[in-house]
Amino acid sequence: MKVGIHLGGLGGGHEVRGIGVHTKELFKRLKVEEYNPEKKYDLVHYTVFKPFTFSLPFRKPAKKVVLTIHDLIPLIYPKHYPGGIKGNLIFLIQKCLIKRNVDAIITISETSKKDICRFLEVDPSKVHVVYLAPKKIFKRIADSEKRIVAEKYRLPKTFALYVGDVNYNKNIPDLIEMCKDVNIPLVIVGKQAKEIRDGDRDLSHPELKHLEKVDWGKTITLGFIDDDDLAAIYNLADVYIQPSFYEGFSLPPLEAKTCGTWVIATRIQAHVEILESGREYSWEKTARETLGVYEKI
């Protein structure tokens, strides 16, 4: 079977998010090539779906088409992720394209599967859950390595950690207030938080408006950190906190757990499914199950 993977997940800012990690790890492990519209394939796999932006072509590009949808959070919180007239029209068109041209949908949790079946009105048998996994670099490390990273970023001896974006569903204002109340420094790793603190983001957008009155005073914002240093920061943290209102999956809590760090997470469906299941996660397993979806359709 000749398979082409559309590498949209490695561009547009996705490369440092779960979408990018997912796309990159799959591409490394499967015997596939980057999708080229001038070539013929037995199967084409699209790795990004945005409800309000065209994510699929109008014509079916191969005999079989697989689409990965990580979550539909913009549809769950429409006030904070407005599609507008144009975006909502695009979403309706994409619903038709999915029903007509997509043979299988891969998603990352049973939680997301329920949303996909509800919002896109697709048959549950068409949606396959394939879990993500932490990279192997996230593990317990030696004290000497931790000390170097602690000095490099001037980290306090005791701190709580959060890794990721600060969109509405992440519930960052409550996290910041909680850490102030218990008097523990909060370290946030991620590009968005640093840009907002530095005044490089427009907070009038509905997706970020909830951050307008946040007092970042006692929060340490490190920006983007490479995986080597991030593994050490997970190891250094006293606790990792994931305060989200809603998630489709949630890689950082899993990464923290594999580093031996205590994890506190809100009791939402995705967190219960992923953090309390006792299931083993690996990218080899993710790739194997993805291949299984290819072979089924």
Phi and psi in degrees as GROMACS dihedral restraints (atoms count N, CA, C in turn):
[ dihedral_restraints ]
;  ai    aj    ak    al  type     phi  dphi    fc
    3     4     5     6     1   -93.8    20    10
    4     5     6     7     1   117.7    20    10
    6     7     8     9     1  -117.5    20    10
    7     8     9    10     1   134.5    20    10
    9    10    11    12     1  -116.5    20    10
   10    11    12    13     1   128.6    20    10
   12    13    14    15     1  -102.9    20    10
   13    14    15    16     1   125.5    20    10
   15    16    17    18     1   -77.2    20    10
   16    17    18    19     1   118.5    20    10
   18    19    20    21     1   -90.9    20    10
   19    20    21    22     1    37.4    20    10
   21    22    23    24     1   -61.3    20    10
   22    23    24    25     1   -24.5    20    10
   24    25    26    27     1   -70.4    20    10
   25    26    27    28     1    -8.4    20    10
   27    28    29    30     1  -104.9    20    10
   28    29    30    31     1    14.3    20    10
   30    31    32    33     1  -137.8    20    10
   31    32    33    34     1   177.3    20    10
   33    34    35    36     1    65.2    20    10
   34    35    36    37     1    27.3    20    10
   36    37    38    39     1    86.4    20    10
   37    38    39    40     1    -5.7    20    10
   39    40    41    42     1   -75.0    20    10
   40    41    42    43     1   -19.6    20    10
   42    43    44    45     1   -61.0    20    10
   43    44    45    46     1   -26.1    20    10
   45    46    47    48     1  -100.7    20    10
   46    47    48    49     1     4.5    20    10
   48    49    50    51     1  -103.4    20    10
   49    50    51    52     1  -180.0    20    10
   51    52    53    54     1   -59.1    20    10
   52    53    54    55     1   -35.1    20    10
   54    55    56    57     1   -61.2    20    10
   55    56    57    58     1   -44.9    20    10
   57    58    59    60     1   -67.3    20    10
   58    59    60    61     1   -43.2    20    10
   60    61    62    63     1   -59.8    20    10
   61    62    63    64     1   -45.2    20    10
   63    64    65    66     1   -58.5    20    10
   64    65    66    67     1   -50.3    20    10
   66    67    68    69     1   -61.6    20    10
   67    68    69    70     1   -46.0    20    10
   69    70    71    72     1   -64.4    20    10
   70    71    72    73     1   -44.4    20    10
   72    73    74    75     1   -67.2    20    10
   73    74    75    76     1   -38.0    20    10
   75    76    77    78     1   -64.5    20    10
   76    77    78    79     1   -46.4    20    10
   78    79    80    81     1   -61.4    20    10
   79    80    81    82     1   -34.2    20    10
   81    82    83    84     1   -68.0    20    10
   82    83    84    85     1   -32.5    20    10
   84    85    86    87     1  -101.2    20    10
   85    86    87    88     1   -22.2    20    10
   87    88    89    90     1   -97.5    20    10
   88    89    90    91     1   147.0    20    10
   90    91    92    93     1   -83.6    20    10
   91    92    93    94     1    76.5    20    10
   93    94    95    96     1  -133.7    20    10
   94    95    96    97     1   174.6    20    10
   96    97    98    99     1  -129.4    20    10
   97    98    99   100     1   161.6    20    10
   99   100   101   102     1   -64.9    20    10
  100   101   102   103     1   132.5    20    10
  102   103   104   105     1   -60.8    20    10
  103   104   105   106     1   129.4    20    10
  105   106   107   108     1  -124.7    20    10
  106   107   108   109     1   114.5    20    10
  108   109   110   111     1   -59.8    20    10
  109   110   111   112     1   -14.2    20    10
  111   112   113   114     1   -86.6    20    10
  112   113   114   115     1    -7.9    20    10
  114   115   116   117     1  -104.2    20    10
  115   116   117   118     1   162.1    20    10
  117   118   119   120     1  -101.7    20    10
  118   119   120   121     1   137.1    20    10
  120   121   122   123     1  -131.0    20    10
  121   122   123   124     1   155.8    20    10
  123   124   125   126     1   -78.6    20    10
  124   125   126   127     1   -32.6    20    10
  126   127   128   129     1  -146.2    20    10
  127   128   129   130     1   137.4    20    10
  129   130   131   132     1  -120.0    20    10
  130   131   132   133     1   133.6    20    10
  132   133   134   135     1  -114.9    20    10
  133   134   135   136     1   115.4    20    10
  135   136   137   138     1   -92.6    20    10
  136   137   138   139     1   131.5    20    10
  138   139   140   141     1  -103.8    20    10
  139   140   141   142     1    -3.4    20    10
  141   142   143   144     1  -133.4    20    10
  142   143   144   145     1   136.5    20    10
  144   145   146   147     1  -132.1    20    10
  145   146   147   148     1   121.0    20    10
  147   148   149   150     1  -115.3    20    10
  148   149   150   151     1   123.2    20    10
  150   151   152   153     1   -56.3    20    10
  151   152   153   154     1   -36.7    20    10
  153   154   155   156     1  -104.8    20    10
  154   155   156   157     1    10.4    20    10
  156   157   158   159     1  -132.8    20    10
  157   158   159   160     1   138.4    20    10
  159   160   161   162     1   -60.0    20    10
  160   161   162   163     1   121.3    20    10
  162   163   164   165     1  -113.3    20    10
  163   164   165   166     1    -9.9    20    10
  165   166   167   168     1  -131.1    20    10
  166   167   168   169     1   150.4    20    10
  168   169   170   171     1   -75.5    20    10
  169   170   171   172     1   161.8    20    10
  171   172   173   174     1   -73.4    20    10
  172   173   174   175     1   -30.4    20    10
  174   175   176   177     1  -102.7    20    10
  175   176   177   178     1   143.3    20    10
  177   178   179   180     1   -68.5    20    10
  178   179   180   181     1   121.7    20    10
  180   181   182   183     1   -83.2    20    10
  181   182   183   184     1    -9.5    20    10
  183   184   185   186     1  -157.1    20    10
  184   185   186   187     1   171.8    20    10
  186   187   188   189     1   -59.8    20    10
  187   188   189   190     1   -39.2    20    10
  189   190   191   192     1  -124.4    20    10
  190   191   192   193     1   141.0    20    10
  192   193   194   195     1  -130.4    20    10
  193   194   195   196     1   130.9    20    10
  195   196   197   198     1  -116.7    20    10
  196   197   198   199     1   139.1    20    10
  198   199   200   201     1  -126.9    20    10
  199   200   201   202     1   129.5    20    10
  201   202   203   204     1   -93.5    20    10
  202   203   204   205     1   127.7    20    10
  204   205   206   207     1  -122.1    20    10
  205   206   207   208     1   113.0    20    10
  207   208   209   210     1   -73.6    20    10
  208   209   210   211     1   -46.8    20    10
  210   211   212   213     1  -163.2    20    10
  211   212   213   214     1   170.2    20    10
  213   214   215   216     1  -124.3    20    10
  214   215   216   217     1    41.5    20    10
  216   217   218   219     1   -56.3    20    10
  217   218   219   220     1   -38.7    20    10
  219   220   221   222     1   -57.9    20    10
  220   221   222   223     1   -27.9    20    10
  222   223   224   225     1   -82.7    20    10
  223   224   225   226     1   -21.5    20    10
  225   226   227   228     1   -80.6    20    10
  226   227   228   229     1   -33.1    20    10
  228   229   230   231     1  -121.7    20    10
  229   230   231   232     1    69.5    20    10
  231   232   233   234     1   -62.7    20    10
  232   233   234   235     1   -27.5    20    10
  234   235   236   237     1   -67.8    20    10
  235   236   237   238     1   -30.5    20    10
  237   238   239   240     1   -97.4    20    10
  238   239   240   241     1   -14.6    20    10
  240   241   242   243     1  -132.4    20    10
  241   242   243   244     1    63.9    20    10
  243   244   245   246     1   -68.8    20    10
  244   245   246   247     1   135.2    20    10
  246   247   248   249     1   -86.2    20    10
  247   248   249   250     1   -26.2    20    10
  249   250   251   252     1    73.3    20    10
  250   251   252   253     1   175.4    20    10
  252   253   254   255     1   -60.8    20    10
  253   254   255   256     1   -47.3    20    10
  255   256   257   258     1   -64.0    20    10
  256   257   258   259     1   -47.2    20    10
  258   259   260   261     1   -62.8    20    10
  259   260   261   262     1   -41.4    20    10
  261   262   263   264     1   -65.9    20    10
  262   263   264   265     1   -35.0    20    10
  264   265   266   267     1   -66.5    20    10
  265   266   267   268     1   -43.0    20    10
  267   268   269   270     1   -59.5    20    10
  268   269   270   271     1   -41.1    20    10
  270   271   272   273     1   -60.8    20    10
  271   272   273   274     1   -42.9    20    10
  273   274   275   276     1   -63.4    20    10
  274   275   276   277     1   -39.6    20    10
  276   277   278   279     1   -64.6    20    10
  277   278   279   280     1   -42.6    20    10
  279   280   281   282     1   -65.8    20    10
  280   281   282   283     1   -34.0    20    10
  282   283   284   285     1   -58.2    20    10
  283   284   285   286     1   -41.8    20    10
  285   286   287   288     1   -67.4    20    10
  286   287   288   289     1   -41.5    20    10
  288   289   290   291     1   -63.0    20    10
  289   290   291   292     1   -39.7    20    10
  291   292   293   294     1   -64.5    20    10
  292   293   294   295     1   -45.1    20    10
  294   295   296   297     1   -64.2    20    10
  295   296   297   298     1   -35.0    20    10
  297   298   299   300     1   -85.5    20    10
  298   299   300   301     1   -39.7    20    10
  300   301   302   303     1  -114.7    20    10
  301   302   303   304     1   -15.9    20    10
  303   304   305   306     1   -98.1    20    10
  304   305   306   307     1   125.4    20    10
  306   307   308   309     1   -88.7    20    10
  307   308   309   310     1   -28.6    20    10
  309   310   311   312     1  -152.2    20    10
  310   311   312   313     1   144.2    20    10
  312   313   314   315     1  -114.2    20    10
  313   314   315   316     1   131.5    20    10
  315   316   317   318     1  -104.5    20    10
  316   317   318   319     1   132.6    20    10
  318   319   320   321     1  -133.6    20    10
  319   320   321   322     1   175.2    20    10
  321   322   323   324     1  -107.7    20    10
  322   323   324   325     1     2.6    20    10
  324   325   326   327     1  -165.9    20    10
  325   326   327   328     1   161.2    20    10
  327   328   329   330     1   -65.2    20    10
  328   329   330   331     1   -30.3    20    10
  330   331   332   333     1   -60.2    20    10
  331   332   333   334     1   -49.3    20    10
  333   334   335   336     1   -66.5    20    10
  334   335   336   337     1   -35.0    20    10
  336   337   338   339     1   -59.2    20    10
  337   338   339   340     1   -43.1    20    10
  339   340   341   342     1   -60.1    20    10
  340   341   342   343     1   -42.4    20    10
  342   343   344   345     1   -65.0    20    10
  343   344   345   346     1   -41.6    20    10
  345   346   347   348     1   -63.2    20    10
  346   347   348   349     1   -45.7    20    10
  348   349   350   351     1   -63.9    20    10
  349   350   351   352     1   -36.2    20    10
  351   352   353   354     1   -73.9    20    10
  352   353   354   355     1   -51.4    20    10
  354   355   356   357     1   -78.4    20    10
  355   356   357   358     1   -35.6    20    10
  357   358   359   360     1   -96.2    20    10
  358   359   360   361     1    -6.1    20    10
  360   361   362   363     1    54.3    20    10
  361   362   363   364     1    49.4    20    10
  363   364   365   366     1  -108.4    20    10
  364   365   366   367     1   156.8    20    10
  366   367   368   369     1   -67.6    20    10
  367   368   369   370     1   130.0    20    10
  369   370   371   372     1   -54.2    20    10
  370   371   372   373     1   -28.6    20    10
  372   373   374   375     1   -67.1    20    10
  373   374   375   376     1   -16.0    20    10
  375   376   377   378     1   -85.8    20    10
  376   377   378   379     1   -12.8    20    10
  378   379   380   381     1  -108.3    20    10
  379   380   381   382     1   124.0    20    10
  381   382   383   384     1  -115.9    20    10
  382   383   384   385     1   128.0    20    10
  384   385   386   387     1   -89.5    20    10
  385   386   387   388     1   122.1    20    10
  387   388   389   390     1  -131.4    20    10
  388   389   390   391     1   113.6    20    10
  390   391   392   393     1   -73.9    20    10
  391   392   393   394     1   150.8    20    10
  393   394   395   396     1   -80.9    20    10
  394   395   396   397     1  -176.9    20    10
  396   397   398   399     1  -153.7    20    10
  397   398   399   400     1   154.5    20    10
  399   400   401   402     1   -73.5    20    10
  400   401   402   403     1   147.8    20    10
  402   403   404   405     1   -68.4    20    10
  403   404   405   406     1   157.0    20    10
  405   406   407   408     1   -66.8    20    10
  406   407   408   409     1   -18.8    20    10
  408   409   410   411     1   -68.2    20    10
  409   410   411   412     1   -21.8    20    10
  411   412   413   414     1   -85.7    20    10
  412   413   414   415     1   105.1    20    10
  414   415   416   417     1  -159.5    20    10
  415   416   417   418     1   173.6    20    10
  417   418   419   420     1   -68.4    20    10
  418   419   420   421     1   137.0    20    10
  420   421   422   423     1  -126.6    20    10
  421   422   423   424     1   167.0    20    10
  423   424   425   426     1   -69.5    20    10
  424   425   426   427     1   151.8    20    10
  426   427   428   429     1   -59.4    20    10
  427   428   429   430     1   -35.4    20    10
  429   430   431   432     1   -62.6    20    10
  430   431   432   433     1   -40.0    20    10
  432   433   434   435     1   -67.2    20    10
  433   434   435   436     1   -39.5    20    10
  435   436   437   438     1   -63.3    20    10
  436   437   438   439     1   -41.7    20    10
  438   439   440   441     1   -61.1    20    10
  439   440   441   442     1   -41.3    20    10
  441   442   443   444     1   -60.5    20    10
  442   443   444   445     1   -44.8    20    10
  444   445   446   447     1   -70.9    20    10
  445   446   447   448     1   -38.0    20    10
  447   448   449   450     1   -60.5    20    10
  448   449   450   451     1   -41.4    20    10
  450   451   452   453     1   -70.5    20    10
  451   452   453   454     1   -38.9    20    10
  453   454   455   456     1   -59.1    20    10
  454   455   456   457     1   -41.1    20    10
  456   457   458   459     1  -104.0    20    10
  457   458   459   460     1     5.7    20    10
  459   460   461   462     1    53.7    20    10
  460   461   462   463     1    50.1    20    10
  462   463   464   465     1   -81.1    20    10
  463   464   465   466     1   144.3    20    10
  465   466   467   468     1   -68.8    20    10
  466   467   468   469     1   162.6    20    10
  468   469   470   471     1   -67.0    20    10
  469   470   471   472     1   -32.5    20    10
  471   472   473   474     1  -123.9    20    10
  472   473   474   475     1   130.6    20    10
  474   475   476   477     1  -163.0    20    10
  475   476   477   478     1   155.7    20    10
  477   478   479   480     1   -96.2    20    10
  478   479   480   481     1   152.3    20    10
  480   481   482   483     1  -126.3    20    10
  481   482   483   484     1   141.3    20    10
  483   484   485   486     1  -134.7    20    10
  484   485   486   487     1   138.2    20    10
  486   487   488   489     1  -126.6    20    10
  487   488   489   490     1   127.6    20    10
  489   490   491   492     1   137.0    20    10
  490   491   492   493     1  -169.6    20    10
  492   493   494   495     1   -74.4    20    10
  493   494   495   496     1   172.9    20    10
  495   496   497   498     1  -124.9    20    10
  496   497   498   499     1    31.2    20    10
  498   499   500   501     1   -63.1    20    10
  499   500   501   502     1   170.1    20    10
  501   502   503   504     1   -53.4    20    10
  502   503   504   505     1   -45.7    20    10
  504   505   506   507     1   -65.7    20    10
  505   506   507   508     1   -13.1    20    10
  507   508   509   510     1   -79.4    20    10
  508   509   510   511     1   -18.7    20    10
  510   511   512   513     1    62.3    20    10
  511   512   513   514     1    43.2    20    10
  513   514   515   516     1   -68.8    20    10
  514   515   516   517     1   -39.4    20    10
  516   517   518   519     1   -55.0    20    10
  517   518   519   520     1   -42.2    20    10
  519   520   521   522     1   -67.2    20    10
  520   521   522   523     1   -35.4    20    10
  522   523   524   525     1   -62.9    20    10
  523   524   525   526     1   -45.5    20    10
  525   526   527   528     1   -62.6    20    10
  526   527   528   529     1   -44.2    20    10
  528   529   530   531     1   -65.2    20    10
  529   530   531   532     1   -39.8    20    10
  531   532   533   534     1   -61.8    20    10
  532   533   534   535     1   -44.1    20    10
  534   535   536   537     1   -66.3    20    10
  535   536   537   538     1   -33.4    20    10
  537   538   539   540     1   -65.4    20    10
  538   539   540   541     1   -43.6    20    10
  540   541   542   543     1   -61.8    20    10
  541   542   543   544     1   -37.9    20    10
  543   544   545   546     1   -95.3    20    10
  544   545   546   547     1     3.0    20    10
  546   547   548   549     1    58.1    20    10
  547   548   549   550     1    48.4    20    10
  549   550   551   552     1  -122.4    20    10
  550   551   552   553     1   131.4    20    10
  552   553   554   555     1   -60.4    20    10
  553   554   555   556     1   141.5    20    10
  555   556   557   558     1  -110.5    20    10
  556   557   558   559     1   126.6    20    10
  558   559   560   561     1  -107.2    20    10
  559   560   561   562     1   125.4    20    10
  561   562   563   564     1  -113.8    20    10
  562   563   564   565     1   123.6    20    10
  564   565   566   567     1  -103.8    20    10
  565   566   567   568     1   126.2    20    10
  567   568   569   570     1   152.2    20    10
  568   569   570   571     1   145.0    20    10
  570   571   572   573     1   -64.4    20    10
  571   572   573   574     1   -42.4    20    10
  573   574   575   576     1   -59.1    20    10
  574   575   576   577     1   -50.7    20    10
  576   577   578   579     1   -59.9    20    10
  577   578   579   580     1   -41.8    20    10
  579   580   581   582     1   -66.2    20    10
  580   581   582   583     1   -41.9    20    10
  582   583   584   585     1   -63.1    20    10
  583   584   585   586     1   -40.0    20    10
  585   586   587   588     1   -65.5    20    10
  586   587   588   589     1   -45.1    20    10
  588   589   590   591     1   -63.8    20    10
  589   590   591   592     1   -34.8    20    10
  591   592   593   594     1   -82.2    20    10
  592   593   594   595     1    -0.5    20    10
  594   595   596   597     1    79.5    20    10
  595   596   597   598     1    19.8    20    10
  597   598   599   600     1   -98.0    20    10
  598   599   600   601     1    10.6    20    10
  600   601   602   603     1  -128.6    20    10
  601   602   603   604     1   140.8    20    10
  603   604   605   606     1   -83.9    20    10
  604   605   606   607     1   112.3    20    10
  606   607   608   609     1   -86.4    20    10
  607   608   609   610     1     2.9    20    10
  609   610   611   612     1   -77.2    20    10
  610   611   612   613     1   -15.8    20    10
  612   613   614   615     1   -65.1    20    10
  613   614   615   616     1   137.0    20    10
  615   616   617   618     1   -53.9    20    10
  616   617   618   619     1   -29.7    20    10
  618   619   620   621     1   -70.1    20    10
  619   620   621   622     1   -25.1    20    10
  621   622   623   624     1  -118.9    20    10
  622   623   624   625     1    -1.1    20    10
  624   625   626   627     1   -58.7    20    10
  625   626   627   628     1   -29.6    20    10
  627   628   629   630     1   -65.1    20    10
  628   629   630   631     1   -10.6    20    10
  630   631   632   633     1   -99.0    20    10
  631   632   633   634     1     1.4    20    10
  633   634   635   636     1   -58.9    20    10
  634   635   636   637     1   -37.5    20    10
  636   637   638   639     1  -104.5    20    10
  637   638   639   640     1    13.3    20    10
  639   640   641   642     1   -71.7    20    10
  640   641   642   643     1   133.7    20    10
  642   643   644   645     1   -95.2    20    10
  643   644   645   646     1   107.1    20    10
  645   646   647   648     1   -86.2    20    10
  646   647   648   649     1     4.4    20    10
  648   649   650   651     1   -46.3    20    10
  649   650   651   652     1   -48.1    20    10
  651   652   653   654     1  -101.6    20    10
  652   653   654   655     1    13.0    20    10
  654   655   656   657     1   -99.2    20    10
  655   656   657   658     1   135.1    20    10
  657   658   659   660     1   -98.3    20    10
  658   659   660   661     1   114.7    20    10
  660   661   662   663     1  -107.0    20    10
  661   662   663   664     1   115.9    20    10
  663   664   665   666     1   -96.1    20    10
  664   665   666   667     1   -12.1    20    10
  666   667   668   669     1    75.3    20    10
  667   668   669   670     1  -160.7    20    10
  669   670   671   672     1   -71.3    20    10
  670   671   672   673     1   135.8    20    10
  672   673   674   675     1  -127.9    20    10
  673   674   675   676     1   136.0    20    10
  675   676   677   678     1   -70.6    20    10
  676   677   678   679     1   162.0    20    10
  678   679   680   681     1   -61.9    20    10
  679   680   681   682     1   -34.8    20    10
  681   682   683   684     1   -59.7    20    10
  682   683   684   685     1   -49.9    20    10
  684   685   686   687     1   -71.9    20    10
  685   686   687   688     1   -35.5    20    10
  687   688   689   690     1   -62.7    20    10
  688   689   690   691     1   -39.0    20    10
  690   691   692   693     1   -59.0    20    10
  691   692   693   694     1   -41.6    20    10
  693   694   695   696     1   -67.4    20    10
  694   695   696   697     1   -37.9    20    10
  696   697   698   699     1   -66.4    20    10
  697   698   699   700     1   -40.1    20    10
  699   700   701   702     1   -56.5    20    10
  700   701   702   703     1   -45.6    20    10
  702   703   704   705     1   -63.9    20    10
  703   704   705   706     1   -33.1    20    10
  705   706   707   708     1   -77.7    20    10
  706   707   708   709     1   -28.0    20    10
  708   709   710   711     1   -66.0    20    10
  709   710   711   712     1   142.0    20    10
  711   712   713   714     1   -74.2    20    10
  712   713   714   715     1   -32.8    20    10
  714   715   716   717     1  -155.6    20    10
  715   716   717   718     1   143.3    20    10
  717   718   719   720     1  -104.4    20    10
  718   719   720   721     1   134.1    20    10
  720   721   722   723     1  -121.7    20    10
  721   722   723   724     1   128.0    20    10
  723   724   725   726     1  -119.5    20    10
  724   725   726   727     1    98.2    20    10
  726   727   728   729     1   -94.1    20    10
  727   728   729   730     1    16.4    20    10
  729   730   731   732     1   -57.5    20    10
  730   731   732   733     1   145.0    20    10
  732   733   734   735     1   -71.8    20    10
  733   734   735   736     1   -33.9    20    10
  735   736   737   738     1  -159.3    20    10
  736   737   738   739     1   143.1    20    10
  738   739   740   741     1  -145.4    20    10
  739   740   741   742     1   155.2    20    10
  741   742   743   744     1   -88.0    20    10
  742   743   744   745     1   -35.5    20    10
  744   745   746   747     1  -143.4    20    10
  745   746   747   748     1  -123.1    20    10
  747   748   749   750     1   147.2    20    10
  748   749   750   751     1    89.9    20    10
  750   751   752   753     1   -72.1    20    10
  751   752   753   754     1   -43.1    20    10
  753   754   755   756     1   -54.4    20    10
  754   755   756   757     1   -41.4    20    10
  756   757   758   759     1   -61.2    20    10
  757   758   759   760     1   -36.1    20    10
  759   760   761   762     1   -67.1    20    10
  760   761   762   763     1   -41.1    20    10
  762   763   764   765     1   -61.3    20    10
  763   764   765   766     1   -42.1    20    10
  765   766   767   768     1   -63.6    20    10
  766   767   768   769     1   -42.9    20    10
  768   769   770   771     1   -60.6    20    10
  769   770   771   772     1   -41.2    20    10
  771   772   773   774     1   -69.9    20    10
  772   773   774   775     1   -18.1    20    10
  774   775   776   777     1   -90.1    20    10
  775   776   777   778     1     1.4    20    10
  777   778   779   780     1    82.0    20    10
  778   779   780   781     1    16.0    20    10
  780   781   782   783     1   -91.9    20    10
  781   782   783   784     1   139.8    20    10
  783   784   785   786     1   -62.4    20    10
  784   785   786   787     1   139.7    20    10
  786   787   788   789     1  -122.1    20    10
  787   788   789   790     1   129.9    20    10
  789   790   791   792     1  -114.6    20    10
  790   791   792   793     1   126.5    20    10
  792   793   794   795     1  -139.2    20    10
  793   794   795   796     1   147.1    20    10
  795   796   797   798     1   -62.2    20    10
  796   797   798   799     1   149.2    20    10
  798   799   800   801     1   -87.3    20    10
  799   800   801   802     1    71.7    20    10
  801   802   803   804     1  -104.7    20    10
  802   803   804   805     1   165.9    20    10
  804   805   806   807     1   -55.0    20    10
  805   806   807   808     1   -47.8    20    10
  807   808   809   810     1   -63.5    20    10
  808   809   810   811     1   -41.0    20    10
  810   811   812   813     1   -65.8    20    10
  811   812   813   814     1   -41.8    20    10
  813   814   815   816     1   -62.1    20    10
  814   815   816   817     1   -44.5    20    10
  816   817   818   819     1   -62.1    20    10
  817   818   819   820     1   -41.2    20    10
  819   820   821   822     1   -91.9    20    10
  820   821   822   823     1   -40.1    20    10
  822   823   824   825     1   -91.1    20    10
  823   824   825   826     1   -19.2    20    10
  825   826   827   828     1  -110.6    20    10
  826   827   828   829     1     4.9    20    10
  828   829   830   831     1   -79.1    20    10
  829   830   831   832     1   -23.2    20    10
  831   832   833   834     1    71.4    20    10
  832   833   834   835     1    10.7    20    10
  834   835   836   837     1   -81.9    20    10
  835   836   837   838     1   148.8    20    10
  837   838   839   840     1   -84.3    20    10
  838   839   840   841     1   139.9    20    10
  840   841   842   843     1  -120.9    20    10
  841   842   843   844     1   136.1    20    10
  843   844   845   846     1  -155.3    20    10
  844   845   846   847     1   152.5    20    10
  846   847   848   849     1   -71.0    20    10
  847   848   849   850     1   -26.4    20    10
  849   850   851   852     1   -63.6    20    10
  850   851   852   853     1   -42.1    20    10
  852   853   854   855     1   -66.0    20    10
  853   854   855   856     1   -41.6    20    10
  855   856   857   858     1   -59.3    20    10
  856   857   858   859     1   -45.3    20    10
  858   859   860   861     1   -65.1    20    10
  859   860   861   862     1   -42.1    20    10
  861   862   863   864     1   -63.3    20    10
  862   863   864   865     1   -41.9    20    10
  864   865   866   867     1   -72.1    20    10
  865   866   867   868     1   -32.2    20    10
  867   868   869   870     1   -65.1    20    10
  868   869   870   871     1   -44.1    20    10
  870   871   872   873     1   -59.9    20    10
  871   872   873   874     1   -37.6    20    10
  873   874   875   876     1   -61.4    20    10
  874   875   876   877     1   -36.6    20    10
  876   877   878   879     1   -66.0    20    10
  877   878   879   880     1   -43.0    20    10
  879   880   881   882     1   -55.4    20    10
  880   881   882   883     1   -43.1    20    10
  882   883   884   885     1   -75.4    20    10
  883   884   885   886     1   -23.0    20    10
  885   886   887   888     1   -75.4    20    10
  886   887   888   889     1   -33.0    20    10
